[in-house]
Amino acid sequence: MSERRLGAREITEITAYVDVSAPPPAGRATAHLVFGTNQFGQPVEIVAERHHRGLAPLVILTGGVNRHDGVVEAGEFRRLLVARGVPEEVIRCEDRSANTWENVAFSLPYVHEALAAGLSVTTVSKWYHRRTVHMLATQVPGIGPFHALTWDPAYGGPVVTRDAWTATPGGRRRVLREWEETARRVADGSFSAVALVGGAWRRRRGPGVATAPREPPGSD
C-alpha cells in the first residue's frame, strides 16, 4: 500500500478515518489525557491554555523513556506545564509506558479518578493517532462519550498535516500504517469499535479484547 500511488478519493477516505479530532463543547471542563511523545511544544500549549481557562481541571500525562532521545516523556510534560503555571496538584503522571497501549493501561487509575469526579475525558494526541481512541474505549468500556484535541507533528522536515501528509515519506508512512493497523485490529476484535456521534467518540457494541496488541516499530 505505501509504495503505490493513492488516488484523491482514497486519500480523502484515509484522512477522514485516521483524523480523531473531536473537541469538547465550548466551555465544558474535561480531564485531559495527553498521549506520550517527545514533541512537547504543541501538546503543552494546548493543555496549559485550556487549564488557565478552567477547561482542564485534571491533567493526565503519559509516557516513559523515549527510545529516541532517552527523555522521560511524562516528566518533561510536567516540567513544561508547571513552568507555564499549571499547578502540580492538578497533574497526574504515569512515566513507565513504552507504547500507546501502555499509555492508557498505566494511567487507568487516573482515568477512573476523572470519571468518578464526574469529568469526561479529552485525549490530546497527533491528529492521525486513531488507535488512541480505540485503545481508550477498549480498556475503559464504561468511559461514555469522550473527546479529542489534536496537533500536527513533524519528523525532521515539513509538518505532517491533514492536507499534505502524502507529500513527505515520514508522514505518508505513519498515516498509512495507522490506517492499516487500526482497521485490522478492529476487524480482528482486539480493538473495540468506536464511532463519532454528536461530536464525541463513543464505544460501539462489540467484544474488544483488552489485551495489549504488539505495536509496529516506530509507531509513535
C-alpha positions, 0 to 999 in steps of 0.5 A: 500500500505505501509504495503505490500511488493513492488516488484523491478519493482514497486519500480523502477516505484515509484522512477522514478515518485516521483524523480523531479530532473531536473537541469538547463543547465550548466551555465544558471542563474535561480531564485531559489525557495527553498521549506520550511523545517527545514533541512537547511544544504543541501538546503543552500549549494546548493543555496549559491554555485550556487549564488557565481557562478552567477547561482542564481541571485534571491533567493526565500525562503519559509516557516513559523513556523515549527510545529516541532521545532517552527523555522521560516523556511524562516528566518533561510534560510536567516540567513544561506545564508547571513552568507555564503555571499549571499547578502540580496538584492538578497533574497526574503522571504515569512515566513507565509506558513504552507504547500507546497501549501502555499509555492508557493501561498505566494511567487507568487509575487516573482515568477512573479518578476523572470519571468518578469526579464526574469529568469526561475525558479529552485525549490530546494526541497527533491528529492521525493517532486513531488507535488512541481512541480505540485503545481508550474505549477498549480498556475503559468500556464504561468511559461514555462519550469522550473527546479529542484535541489534536496537533500536527507533528513533524519528523525532521522536515515539513509538518505532517498535516491533514492536507499534505501528509502524502507529500513527505515519506515520514508522514505518508508512512505513519498515516498509512500504517495507522490506517492499516493497523487500526482497521485490522485490529478492529476487524480482528476484535482486539480493538473495540469499535468506536464511532463519532456521534454528536461530536464525541467518540463513543464505544460501539457494541462489540467484544474488544479484547483488552489485551495489549496488541504488539505495536509496529516499530516506530509507531509513535 
